[in-house]
Amino acid sequence: MYLAELTYKVIADTSFSRAEAAIRQFSEALIFNGNVIGREFPTSWQHESFNSRLVIPAENALQRSHLSVRALQAEQQLASAGLAYPQVQLLGMDIMSQHSSNQSAEALLLFTTFSDNCSPLRNLADLAPLPLYQLQPASGSDHEALIRWQIQFQALDEIQQQEQRVLRKTAENSLQQLGSTLNQQGRQLAKDIASHNNLPVYYALYSGSSKNCAGEAEKLCPGCGADWRLATPLLDIFDFKCDRCLLLSNIAWECQTP
């Protein structure tokens, strides 16, 4: 990941509210297309311009050829708010972020956790994230549906990770049960992305707790009932893999020995 700064020069009479709305609209379009990582974009007033700091997944992420139709339309609205097209300055590598995969992808994995600040689509070869703008979306002109699913998944994951937990079972069941609304939505997104990109997209099914740790290692695929245990964990995380259902999962974390 890289840290970039966008400078919006003031070219006509404007106001803070008009400028803020136009910059927010453009920034959100970048977020929903995967050109920008995260959902925060600190913006300051610097004499004759507004400056935003953003984390981007690759050095060329903000090239106009990578922008969605929605982002290009939002870019056009900047002028109506008295702002020029943003000038991009690459500030350097962001040492606090996960870095995008540099391997060619033969299969993808839909996988995220509450602590991630990256694309939820990973290269199955190395688990490194792939910039979303490089991939065709599940629907529409950008990846808003996928980003909104990720927001919900991460929120529930964070809730059930807390020591003083509220809604523990509600959150955990949404993450663990294959038929939950959250997992149904995720699997459908994975299916649609696979179809539009001609690549298999596996879905990571979270497993945190179990009522039967003694039999956890022998559990069957919840999708088709097949034996899906791997001889060696995949990517040092996944103990189970079903190529029929395109599912990956792990022995429940509470059942694993240190």
Secondary structure by P-SEA (a helix, b strand, c coil): cbbbbbbbbbcccccaaaaaaaaaaaaaaaaaaccccccbbbbbbcccbbbbbbccccccccccccccaaaaaaaaaccccccccbbbbbccccccccccccccccbbbbccccccccccccccccccccccccccccccccaaaaaaaaaaaaaaaaaaacccccaaaaaaaaacccccaaaaaaaaaaaaaaaaacbbbbbbbbbcccccccccccccccccccccccccccccccccccccccbbbccccccccc
